[in-house]
Amino acid sequence: MSAVDLGALSAEIKTCRICRDAPRYGPALPHEPNPVCILSSTARIAICGQAPGIRVHNSGIPFNDPSGDRLREWLGVDRTTFYDPGKFAIVPMGFCFPGYDAHGSDLPPRRECRETWHERVFRSMPQLELILTIGQYAQAYHLRDRRRRGMTATVLNWQDYFVASTSPAILPLPHPSWRNSGWLKKNPWFADNVLPALREKVRILT
């Protein structure tokens, strides 16, 4: 797909109001949608997380929060590199902030996004060589039946997807939320084994 066509697709996504005006699953989105994603005709890496939080919803900038700071540390890149669409595409499972549940936690990504947009989006970026799947929803979509039982087991077996002969390669990651600090302390192999391989791959592809 040409840069012009990709721009048209991005513009179409930006005007999407399906989850508010014609929801297929559950109640309508209770606020004005603000789809957030970055498509690219040249980026070789796609970052695929869950859905924007409230800070990203308000700013329109993906990973513009403490989770993004930690993710950039994992990648070994600064903000300028991270937000360069020539280097990274950013395609969450849900493009809009989904709202809060009764306990004040973010709801799961809206399924409408995946069903409406994801096949078209990834078909439009055949140049991708690495997909970083952050969290269980992205891993379920991109790994399908290759996903292990549970996020920890999936990330622990990262080499099965990262060095596979299929293209693009996939690297499963935990969510970089500071709420996962306990998980990182319990699983030091992630920092010891996964992050060095991730940073080296990012260096090569950017």
N, C-alpha and C positions, 0 to 999 in steps of 0.2 A: 504494500500500500504506500502511495506517495505521501510526502509530508503534508500536501494539501488535503488529501483524503483523510489522513490521520487527524488533522486539525478540525475537519468537519465532524469526525466521530467524537472528538473531545468536546466540541461545541454542543453536539446532540446530547451527550452525557450530562453536560452542565445544565441543560434545560429539563432533565428528567424529573418528573413529579409523580411517578407511578405509585410509590409507597404512601404518598399522601392522598392522591386523587383517585387511584384505582388499585388499592392494596389487594393482593392475592392471599396473603397469609396474616391473619390476625388484624388488630385494629390499625387504623390509618396512622401514619406518622403524625405526632401531635404538634409538630413545629414545621416551619418553612424548611424544605430540603436545601442542602448546600453540598452537592456532590463534589468530592475532592479526589482527584487522581491525576497522575501525570503520565501521558503516553509519549512514546518516542519512536522515531524511525531509525535511530542510530544507537541508542543505549543497548549495551550487551547484558545488563543486569536489570532484573525486575524485583522490586521489593513488594511482597504480597502479604499484608497483614490482615487484621480483622475488620475494623471500621473506625472512622475518626471518633475521637473523644470530643468533649465539649470545647476544649481549647482550640482544637483543630477546626471544629465546626465554626467557631467564631472568627478565626483568622483566615481560614481557607488554605492554610499551608500545612501539608501533611507532616506528621512527626515533629510539629513545632511545639514540643513539650518535653518534660524530663525523660520520657521514654525515648524520644528522638535523640536526646543527648547521649543516652546510653547506647542506642543503636549505632550512632556515628562512632562512638568509641569502639564498639565491636568491629565495625568495618575498617577502622583506621583512617577515616576521612574527616575533613572539616565541613562546615556548613556550605561553603561555596561549591565544593565538589559534590556533596550530597544532593544539592538542589540544581545541579546542572543536568538538564534533560537529555543532553548528549551522552551522559554517563549512566544515569539511573532512571528507569521508569518506576512509578509507584502505583500499584493497583490493588487496593484492599478488597476484601470479599464483599464488603458493603461500602458504597461510596459516601453515604450520609451518616451522621451521628444518629444512632437508633433510639436514643432516649434511655431513661433509667427504669430499672425494675423496682419492685416494692421495697427493696433493701438499699436502694441508692446506687446500685452497681449498673454499669453499662449493659444494655440488652445485647443479645447476639446480633450479628449483621443481618440485615433484611435479606431474605431469600430472593426477593424480586431482582436485586442487583445481579446476582449470579446468573439467574435464568435469562435475564434480558440482555446482559452486556458481555459477560466474560468470554464466551466463545468468540464473539466478534473482536474483542480487544486483543486476545492473544493470537488470533489468526492474523491480525493486522501488524504484529511485531515478530515476524519470522526470524529476525536477526538475533533474538535473545539467546544467550549462551548459558545463563545462570538465573534460576528463580529461587529467591530466598523466601521460604514459607514460614511465616511467623505466627505461631499459635495453631490450635487444633482445627479451626475452620479452614484456614488456608491449606493446611496439610491434608485435610480430608479431600479437598477439591483437586489439588495438584498431584497428590500421590495415589489417590483412589484406593484400590485394594492392596497397594504396596505398603500402606501405612501400618505401623505396628499398633498394638493395643495400648493406647495411652500416649500422651505427648512425650513423657520421659523416655519411654522405650523407642519411640520414633527418632528422637534426637540422638539417643545413644547409638543407634544404628545408622548414623548420618552417612557413613561411607558407602552404604549400599545404594544411595541415591546420588551422592556427590561425584563418585567416580564411575558411575554406570555408563554404559555405551550409548544410552539414549540421550538425545539432545532436545531441549536444553537440560543441563544438569540441575538438580534440585538440592537445596540444602535446608533441612528443617531446623528451625530455631525456636527457643522459647520466646515468649513475649518479653521485650526489654523493660516492661513496667518495673518500677521500684518495688512493687508488691511481690515481685519474684526474687527479691534479694535472698530470701531464705532458701529457695530452690537452688540458686547459684552456689550458696555456701555448702549445701548438701551434695552437690554434684560438681566437684572441682575439675573433673575430667572435661567439662565443657570449656572452661577457660584454658586448660592445659593442652587440649587436643583439637577442639573444633575452631576456636578463635584464630589460632595461628594459620590454619588452612584457609579459613575464610578471608583473612586479611591478605594473604598471598594471592588468592584468586582475584580479589578485588583489585589489588595492585596491577595484576596482569591485564584485567579487562577494562580498566579505566585509564 
